[in-house]
């Protein structure tokens, strides 16, 4: 195999060199920490040994485990290498190195170290959240003291011609190559040291040699990939806004040629948003082009988590997976509520009602209760297959109830609508409690069938039970992906636009031709649809259901997930769901257990203050945390761009006339109280 | 559409052209809010392709008339007819589908959406994609969305290239005059036959007012819209109206040609008060047109 040697490999041009150093340091440090401090190296070695010399490892490795572990490692290193290429290509280099290095240190190395120290993923991350909060505040203060002004957005926007694009690609390629080479050398040295110390089995030397050769080659191509990604977001001379169609010829007369000219017409607030998405730019880490890399990384981690958990933490995997699977359906509930509250702006305080409906749909049909009700005897093995159609059917039933419960609220505004929905949230759980004949009342329904999957003995047979959470974990992942997809499609459609219009200004929306009744009903129905899916899953996973499982106050938890995550923002509500649930179920619930071990700082706190246990103050802490988040970041953890503007809008300097003329003298105030009849 | 039809700035107008112009009639329309008679027994006829202005002091009930026509309020008594058919009791969106759109006195745009998105919302009634189309995005939906986008750009181009260039800007970052234009573009997006403009030149200086008058006339001349106007600047109303109706305390006190209204005593009294009404020519008391 011969590869043409470019001079750009060996001697990158000056600007590239500066950027290379910046990104090599920024990316190498966290990757090395992951490798040597926290089992990255360990996973590779164990996977290799698991495949070729199982007797030498401590873990019980199956073929599928090893392959999954191997895949994860492959994805991890490939993504990081390609990311190195992308970042070097995307960076315009105007911001300082220190900013980037400190930022990455805090964003990646600190959480890694915290997780290693605490030995628990979620506790580590929650401590990290506190540290991150302090870092942000500290950074703001430091920047103010130093009188730092960030460079002007879009100032350096350049269109890339053929030559410029080639230079970008070369830069990315050399970045990938050098990253991979240096990383391979460092791990080589590390492995030689381990070998000399005797802790590296000889067989692994084969892996070391292979890696040292393959890595730089892979880096060359992965860097090129990173460069290609960068080009997608670069302003090239051929970038014109695409128009086609009959009216295009005329529209084109007025079309400002080229994206660059368009951008020059934007206000500075808008320009800042756009600049982040263009290559080259000043914040490549946050640019739109870098996100696919992060998502692949995150996706790989989530997808292979059941296997990784065993490698990373040892025991207790099943319990953790079960917890995460429960978290999953909370996320779906948050996504559903996001449609009602986030997109359409209808304050729904009774969302738990739809969840109950969804849960009982499967509980009544997919269990002995079905025979009890209809006198039809069914074979549980076969009837379990009804789970899959019931996902959709229950969702549709919930949607129908959404329309039913939404109908009375349509003519109400804001607070009144909220109170009516609150009423429904209070009515429905007792409603199911008292329908003894159908729902078995307080005794609840037991023996609900789990889902059924094809079972080919020896090859592929999934055991759905409460002792094996892994299938449920993957099921909920698939359902979440589906729900996110549906959410995105709804948001970016004519219907989604109508929802935002209603949220912004109902009267203007109505006067633009939007049928308020239908659109609002659709919002309720779409929101309830998701809760139907979550309910069916919940019933199948838990196996039993009782009205006491459901609380009207749950609605507020779901609402807090949406608001804390970021109203209307899809990644936001997912993160919000994780944060609220993890906070409540994992972290606060376990503070007492942690405080039990002496030598821990929490132990001291618990024992110095009389009558104090963390269990007592759990809700207090939860409340305080929620309040703090709302005070410091009302737009949510990952706000949608719209929401951030709504809450932090700084008026442009060039609008002077606006406020003075908004209300002509004697304007009819009746308009403000209008009810649409 | 060929290049001969488009001789000057209007590009989209050929696409918007109203084929069957519409007429609007108000018969004895009365609206009572509790004890307040906001509008009393107003009769008004607006013939196709006419520009009719409603003027009157503040609080006379002009915007209430607009709200009655567009379905936001329901008349206590009386009838409103579009091309002879009653539209009383229709919801605002149904009235938009019937061909009447409006702009608002204090510009009600969707502030946190971009210019283009605002105009796209205006096209809501012209698009057909429902929830299934949104989910699965069949080719028909994609085509419809693309056409809608092009049409929105064309609508913006009615006012020239500036708004087209700023289509990705959030409307709250635009200047006042630009926001008025976006509102009109949004109203045009629904393919109306009749457009109601509520104080379209409020807050504008002379140059901007002249500009606004020009494009209001183009709305009638190029697109064939019937226009109902609320306006305070008498120079504007006298200049472009075919007929003027004057409201005071909810009642129509005068209706007629601009010249007639200008000299009418009751109108002068309503605007200037009894003492100021010493055979003063109303338009002379305004700035020159």
Contacts between the chains, C-beta under 8 A, distances in Angstrom:
chain1	res1	chain2	res2	distance
A	243	B	150	6.0
A	243	B	153	7.5
A	244	B	146	7.5
A	245	B	146	6.6
A	245	B	147	6.2
A	245	B	150	5.3
A	246	B	1	7.5
A	247	B	1	7.7
A	247	B	12	7.6
A	247	B	15	6.6
A	247	B	147	7.9
A	247	B	150	4.8
A	247	B	151	6.6
A	247	B	154	5.4
A	248	B	150	6.1
A	250	B	1	6.7
A	250	B	6	6.4
A	250	B	11	4.4
A	250	B	12	7.5
A	250	B	154	6.6
A	250	B	157	7.7
A	251	B	11	7.0
A	251	B	150	5.8
A	251	B	153	4.8
A	251	B	154	5.2
A	251	B	157	6.4
A	251	B	164	7.8
A	253	B	11	6.5
A	253	B	157	7.7
A	254	B	11	6.7
A	254	B	153	7.6
A	254	B	157	4.3
A	254	B	160	7.5
A	254	B	161	4.4
A	254	B	164	4.8
A	255	B	153	7.5
A	255	B	164	6.7
A	256	B	161	7.0
A	256	B	164	6.9
A	256	B	165	4.5
A	261	B	165	7.5
A	262	B	165	6.3
A	262	B	168	7.1
A	265	B	165	4.4
A	265	B	166	5.2
A	265	B	169	7.6
A	266	B	166	7.1
A	266	B	168	6.6
A	266	B	169	5.8
A	267	B	169	6.0
A	267	B	170	8.0
A	267	B	173	4.3
A	269	B	170	7.6
A	269	B	173	6.2
A	270	B	168	6.9
A	270	B	169	5.5
A	270	B	170	6.3
A	270	B	173	6.4
A	274	B	168	7.7
A	486	B	135	6.3
A	489	B	134	5.6
A	489	B	135	5.1
A	489	B	136	8.0
A	489	B	137	6.9
A	490	B	131	7.6
A	490	B	134	5.7
A	490	B	135	7.2
A	493	B	129	6.5
A	493	B	133	7.4
A	493	B	134	3.4
A	493	B	141	8.0
A	494	B	124	6.7
A	494	B	127	5.3
A	494	B	129	4.8
A	494	B	133	7.9
A	494	B	134	6.8
A	494	B	145	7.8
A	495	B	129	7.7
A	495	B	130	7.3
A	495	B	131	6.0
A	495	B	134	5.2
A	496	B	134	7.2
A	497	B	113	8.0
A	497	B	117	6.6
A	497	B	120	6.2
A	497	B	121	5.4
A	497	B	124	7.5
A	498	B	121	7.1
A	498	B	124	6.1
A	500	B	110	7.0
A	500	B	112	7.9
A	500	B	113	6.5
A	501	B	110	5.5
A	501	B	113	7.7
A	501	B	121	4.8
A	501	B	124	7.9
A	504	B	110	4.2
A	504	B	111	6.5
A	504	B	112	6.4
A	504	B	113	7.1
A	505	B	108	5.3
A	505	B	109	7.9
A	505	B	110	6.2
A	507	B	72	6.7
A	507	B	92	7.8
A	507	B	108	6.6
A	508	B	104	7.1
A	508	B	108	3.9
A	508	B	109	7.1
A	508	B	110	6.7
A	509	B	110	7.8
A	509	B	121	7.2
A	510	B	72	7.6
A	510	B	91	7.2
A	510	B	92	4.2
A	510	B	93	5.7
A	511	B	70	6.0
A	511	B	72	7.5
A	511	B	92	5.3
A	511	B	96	6.8
A	511	B	101	7.0
A	511	B	102	5.9
A	511	B	104	7.8
A	511	B	108	7.8
A	512	B	96	6.8
A	512	B	101	7.6
A	512	B	121	5.5
A	512	B	122	5.1
A	512	B	124	6.0
A	512	B	186	6.3
A	512	B	187	7.9
A	512	B	189	7.8
A	512	B	190	6.7
A	513	B	93	5.0
A	513	B	96	3.8
A	513	B	97	6.4
A	513	B	101	7.8
A	513	B	122	7.4
A	513	B	124	4.7
A	513	B	125	3.7
A	513	B	190	5.1
A	514	B	93	5.8
A	514	B	121	7.4
A	514	B	124	5.3
A	515	B	91	7.2
A	515	B	93	4.6
A	515	B	94	7.9
A	516	B	91	7.6
A	516	B	93	7.1
A	517	B	91	7.8
A	522	B	131	6.4
A	526	B	131	7.5
A	642	B	112	4.8
A	642	B	113	7.7
A	645	B	112	5.5
A	645	B	170	6.7
A	645	B	172	7.8
A	646	B	112	5.6
A	649	B	172	6.7
A	651	B	172	7.8
A	652	B	173	5.0
A	654	B	175	6.8
A	655	B	173	7.4
A	655	B	174	7.7
A	655	B	175	6.0
A	655	B	176	7.3
A	657	B	175	7.5
A	657	B	176	4.9
A	657	B	203	6.2
A	658	B	176	5.9
A	660	B	203	7.9
A	661	B	176	6.7
A	661	B	202	6.6
A	661	B	203	3.5
A	662	B	106	5.3
A	663	B	106	6.5
A	664	B	58	7.3
A	664	B	105	6.9
A	664	B	106	7.8
A	664	B	199	7.1
A	664	B	202	5.9
A	664	B	203	7.9
A	664	B	232	7.8
A	665	B	58	6.2
A	666	B	57	7.8
A	666	B	58	2.9
A	666	B	59	5.2
A	667	B	58	7.3
A	667	B	63	8.0
A	667	B	105	6.5
A	667	B	106	7.0
A	668	B	59	6.9
A	668	B	63	5.2
A	668	B	64	6.7
A	670	B	33	6.7
A	670	B	38	7.4
A	670	B	64	7.1
A	671	B	63	6.7
A	671	B	67	7.3
A	671	B	105	7.9
A	674	B	67	7.1
A	674	B	72	5.5
A	674	B	73	7.3
A	676	B	72	6.4
A	676	B	91	6.9
A	676	B	92	6.5
A	677	B	71	7.6
A	677	B	72	7.7
A	677	B	73	7.1
A	677	B	74	5.2
A	677	B	91	7.5
